[in-house]
Amino acid sequence: MSDQEFIAERKSVLFAISQLWWLPLMRGIMLIILGLYALFNPGMTVDVLTKVIGIWVVAEGIVSIIAAVLGKTSSRLWTGIRGALMILAGLLVFGHSALVAGITATTILFVIAFFAVLAGVLEIVVAIQDRKQIEGEGWMILSGALMILFGLILFVAPLSFGILMIRVLGAFAIINGISLIVMAFRIRGIGKTWQVE
């Protein structure tokens, strides 16, 4: 492959990725809304918290599947698997929230923690795998690391969170959402750069 062909291929890939800039933007907005809800409604019951997290996990999974279907990178498979797993976890959480919250809220938090760690690991894998094709992969790695941290916190103290931990989780969601929004606009900027040239 000549240098010109390589540059043309890279432009094509970067432009395709830049067209999907709105996907991390949507994820970031969803996380900020969830975080603000947790910060300003810390007294919500375990059932309501479980439903809210279930909805967020399903929405996150849907966005991941959209990214896998529309994406033109080699990480489509991992992104699709991540999305499917998140939808399954979210439906489980939302569909049985009263039963789960009434009997074993700890179990549901462990499920969420597991999928948060798994989602974080897969996001880091995608960032590392596609690092030569994208710019700003550090933001994806940060997002994945924050998801892993979120999951590990849930593993350590599932029910002793109380109001303080709900607010801490809200703050983590907001920070993660902001990092995704910053990454979205960096991705959008890549497309504008390549259109000018």
C-alpha positions in Angstrom: 0.0 0.0 0.0 1.4 3.4 -1.0 1.5 6.4 1.2 -1.3 8.0 -0.8 -3.5 4.9 -0.4 -2.8 4.8 3.3 -3.7 8.5 3.7 -6.8 8.1 1.7 -7.9 5.0 3.8 -7.1 6.8 7.0 -9.2 9.8 5.9 -12.1 7.5 5.0 -12.0 5.8 8.4 -11.6 9.0 10.3 -14.4 10.7 8.4 -16.7 7.7 9.0 -16.0 7.8 12.7 -16.6 11.5 12.8 -20.1 11.0 11.4 -21.0 9.1 14.6 -19.9 11.9 16.9 -23.5 12.1 18.3 -23.4 8.6 19.8 -20.9 9.5 22.7 -22.8 12.8 23.0 -26.0 11.0 23.7 -24.3 8.7 26.1 -22.8 11.7 27.9 -26.1 13.5 28.1 -27.8 10.4 29.5 -25.2 10.0 32.2 -25.4 13.6 33.2 -29.2 13.4 33.5 -28.8 10.2 35.6 -26.1 11.9 37.7 -28.2 15.0 38.4 -31.2 12.9 39.3 -29.0 11.0 41.8 -27.5 14.2 43.2 -30.8 16.0 43.8 -33.0 12.9 44.7 -30.8 10.9 47.0 -33.7 9.7 49.1 -35.2 7.6 46.3 -36.0 4.1 47.2 -33.9 1.1 46.1 -36.7 0.1 43.7 -36.7 3.5 42.0 -32.9 3.6 41.8 -33.0 0.1 40.3 -35.5 1.1 37.7 -33.5 4.3 36.8 -30.3 2.4 36.5 -32.1 -0.3 34.5 -33.4 2.3 32.0 -30.0 3.8 31.7 -28.3 0.5 31.1 -30.8 -0.4 28.3 -30.4 3.1 26.7 -26.6 2.6 26.9 -26.9 -0.8 25.3 -29.1 0.6 22.5 -26.6 3.4 21.7 -23.8 0.8 21.6 -25.7 -1.4 19.2 -26.4 1.7 17.0 -22.7 2.4 17.1 -21.9 -1.2 16.1 -24.4 -1.2 13.2 -23.4 2.2 11.8 -19.7 2.0 12.7 -17.0 1.3 10.1 -14.2 0.2 12.4 -12.9 -3.1 13.4 -14.3 -2.8 16.9 -17.9 -3.2 15.7 -18.2 -6.8 17.1 -17.1 -5.8 20.6 -19.3 -2.7 20.6 -22.3 -4.9 19.5 -21.6 -7.5 22.2 -21.3 -4.8 24.8 -24.6 -3.3 23.7 -26.4 -6.7 23.7 -25.1 -7.5 27.2 -26.1 -4.1 28.5 -29.6 -4.4 27.1 -30.0 -7.9 28.7 -28.8 -6.6 32.1 -31.0 -3.5 31.9 -34.1 -5.5 31.1 -33.4 -7.9 33.9 -32.9 -5.0 36.3 -36.0 -3.0 35.1 -38.4 -5.9 34.7 -37.9 -7.4 38.1 -37.0 -4.3 40.1 -39.6 -4.6 42.9 -38.9 -8.3 43.4 -35.2 -7.8 43.3 -35.2 -4.7 45.5 -37.5 -6.4 48.0 -35.6 -9.7 48.3 -32.0 -9.0 47.3 -31.0 -5.5 46.3 -27.4 -6.6 46.9 -27.7 -9.1 44.0 -28.9 -6.5 41.5 -26.1 -4.1 42.5 -23.6 -6.9 41.9 -25.1 -7.5 38.5 -24.8 -3.8 37.7 -21.3 -3.7 39.1 -20.3 -6.7 36.9 -21.7 -5.2 33.7 -20.2 -1.8 34.6 -16.7 -3.4 34.9 -17.3 -5.4 31.8 -18.5 -2.4 29.8 -15.5 -0.4 31.1 -13.0 -3.1 30.1 -14.6 -3.5 26.6 -14.6 0.3 26.1 -10.8 0.3 26.9 -10.3 -2.6 24.6 -12.0 -0.7 21.8 -10.0 2.5 22.5 -6.7 0.5 22.4 -7.7 -1.5 19.4 -8.7 1.5 17.3 -6.0 3.9 18.7 -4.3 4.2 15.3 -7.6 5.1 13.6 -9.0 7.7 16.1 -7.8 10.7 17.9 -8.6 11.3 21.6 -8.7 7.7 22.5 -7.6 8.9 26.0 -11.2 10.1 26.6 -12.6 6.6 25.7 -10.0 5.0 28.1 -11.0 7.5 30.8 -14.7 6.7 30.2 -13.9 3.0 30.5 -11.8 3.5 33.6 -14.6 5.4 35.2 -17.1 2.6 34.4 -14.7 0.1 36.0 -14.3 2.3 39.1 -18.1 2.7 39.3 -18.5 -1.1 39.2 -15.7 -1.7 41.7 -17.3 0.7 44.2 -20.6 -1.2 43.8 -18.8 -4.5 44.5 -17.2 -3.1 47.7 -20.2 -1.7 49.4 -23.5 -2.6 47.7 -26.1 -1.5 50.3 -24.1 0.7 52.6 -24.1 3.5 50.1 -27.0 5.4 51.6 -27.6 9.0 50.5 -23.9 9.9 50.4 -23.0 7.0 48.0 -26.0 7.8 45.8 -24.6 11.3 45.5 -21.1 10.0 44.8 -22.5 7.8 42.0 -24.3 10.8 40.6 -21.0 12.8 40.6 -19.2 9.9 38.8 -22.0 9.7 36.2 -21.7 13.5 35.6 -17.9 13.3 35.3 -18.2 10.3 32.9 -20.9 12.1 30.9 -18.7 15.2 30.6 -15.8 13.1 29.4 -18.0 11.5 26.7 -19.4 14.9 25.6 -15.8 16.2 25.2 -14.9 13.1 23.3 -17.9 13.5 21.0 -16.9 17.0 20.0 -13.3 16.0 19.4 -14.6 13.2 17.1 -16.8 15.7 15.3 -13.8 18.0 14.9 -11.9 15.2 13.2 -14.5 15.1 10.4 -14.4 18.9 9.9 -10.6 18.7 9.7 -10.7 16.1 7.0 -13.5 17.9 5.1 -11.4 21.0 4.8 -8.4 19.2 3.3 
